[in-house]
């Protein structure tokens, strides 16, 4: 993970830009309250010395602790997946296999006995008892309605998300397809962009 961060943020092409080092320093300074004054000073000194790997290790230590805290407080079901390498394709296969096994065991588990009233009930469209989230694009031509809780919510600070959002990071919420309704005004269109392998982002064509 350290090598991937260094390759992504501190490669020769990025470091050839005068502002890149200052951006990295600014990112470290933003974490001053979390990291502590001395660790921030150490990180800034290491950046000046070109010790990219040590700074990346410090950042990963911080984010790992943050993730572990979130995981311990989250009510979401957790699946442990062993990923012995940083091979993205191999890791994706391992995650998919673990998900399939988990879903298979869940599907074959004996369901709890239902009361007569519950047994007679049939699945219906989203009800008032489910959370409801609404969103729209800037011009309002495209609207999104999501029902129920998101399957996952995450922050991403990869270079692609930062370029597309113009922000230090972006926040995403993932919903099951059946829980999302998309509506568009007459004449509205969507445009798609393949931002990386296996990832296609779709936005409103009018206010993109």
N, C-alpha and C positions, 0 to 999 in steps of 0.2 A: 504493500500500500504506500509505503514511503517513496519507493521508486516511481510509482505511478503519479503521485503528487508532484514530485520533482520534474518528471518528464512533461507533465501538463503545464505547470506554472513557471518552471525555471529552465526551460530549454533555451538554446542559443537564440532562436528567433524571438522569443518573448523578451529575453534579457537584453537584446539589442535595442529595445525601445527604452528610452530614457525614463519614461514614466512607470515602467513595470515594477522596478524596485520600490519606488515610492508607494505604489498601490499595495504592494505586499506589506510594507511597513504600516500603512494606514489600516489594513485589515487586522494586523496584530494589535495595533493601538485600540481598535474597537473592542477588543476582548480584555482590556486592561482590568476591568472589575472582576472578570471571571478568572483570569490567569494570575493576577497579582502583580504588583509593581515590579518586583525583582525578576520574575519570569519574563515579563514584557521587555525589560532592559536586556536580559540575556538573549531573547529572540531577536531583538533589533541589532544587537552586536553580532550575532551569528549571521544575520542577513548581510551586514556590511562585510563580514569576512568571507561570504560566499559558502557558508556551511549549510546548504539547502536541506540536506537530509536530516540534520539535527533539528532544524526548525519544523520540518514536516512531521517529525516524530513528536515534537511538543504539541503540535496542533491535533494530531491524531489521538494523543493521550487525553486531551481536553474533550474532543468530540466523542471518544469512546465512553468516557465517564458520563457525559450528557446522555448518550444513547442508553447506557445501562440504567440510568435513573429513570428515563422515560419507559423503558421496557419493564422495569419493576413496578411501575405505577399503572401501566396500561392494562385494560381489561380484555384486550384482544388475545385470541388464541395464538400461541407461539409454537413454532416448529424449528427444531434445531437441525441445521444442515452443516455437515463437515465440508469445508472447502480448503483442501490442502495446498492449493496453488492460487495464483491471481489470474488464471486463464478464465476470461469472462464467459466464453462459450461453454466450457466445462462446468463452471459454477452455475450457469443458467440451467443446464441439463440436470444438475444435482438438485437445484431448487424445484424444478418442475416435477422430478421424480418423487421428491419428498411431499410435494403438494398432492400429487396423484394418489400416493399411498395414504395420506391423511384423509383425503376426500373419500377414498374407497372404504376405509375403515369406518368413517362417519356414516356412509350410506348403508353399510351392512349392520350397523348397530341397531339393536332393538329399540324402536321408538317407545316413549312412555305412553301408558294407557291414557286415552283421552276420555273426557266426560262425554255423555250423550250430546250435550249442547255443542261441545267443541267438535265432536265427530261429524255433526251435521253441517258445520260451517264449511264454506268453500272459499278458497283463496280469491281475493278480490283485488281491485285496483287499490292504490295507496289510500290509506285512511287518515283521518284527522289525528289518530294516535301516533302516527309515525312522524319523525322529524321531517321538516320540509325546508329545502334550501333553494333560493332563487338567485339567478345571476343573469347578466346580460353583457353584451359587448358595449363599447363606448358609444356607438351611434344608436344602439337599441334595436337594430334590425334582427339580431340573433339573440334568442333567450334560451336559457337552460334551467330546467326544473329537476331537482334531485330529491328523491325520497329515501327515508331511512338513513342510518348513520353511514358515514364513509367507511369503506373497507380499510383504508390506510390514509394517513396524512403525513406529509414529510416536507422538509426543507431541502432544497438542493442548491449548491453553490458551484456547480460545475461551470466550465467556461462557456458552454453553450447556453445554459439557462441565464447566466449573467449577461451575455450579449443580447439575447432575445428580450430580456426584461429591462435591461439598463439599470439593474439593481445588484447589490452584493449577493443576493440569493433570491430564490423564488419559492413559493409554497404551493404544493399540489395536494389535491384530495382525490382519491380514487373511489369510484362507485361502480357497482355492478351495472352492466348495460341495461338490465331490466328495470333499474331504479332511476334511469335518466330519461327525461323527455326533452327533445330539442324542437323549438318552434322558430320559424323565420317569417318576417314580413314579406309581402309580395315584392318580387324583384330582388330579394336578398340572395346572396351567394356565399359559399364558403371557399376558402383557398387553403391548400395543404402544402406543407414543406417537409421534406425528408431531412431532418436535422442530424441524424446519426443512423447507424445500421439498426434496423428494427424499430425505429422511432419516427412516427409521422405526426406532425402537429397541425391541427386545423383551426383556422380563425375566420372571423368575418372578413369578407373581401372588401367591404366598403371602408372600414376604419382600421385596417391592418397597418 
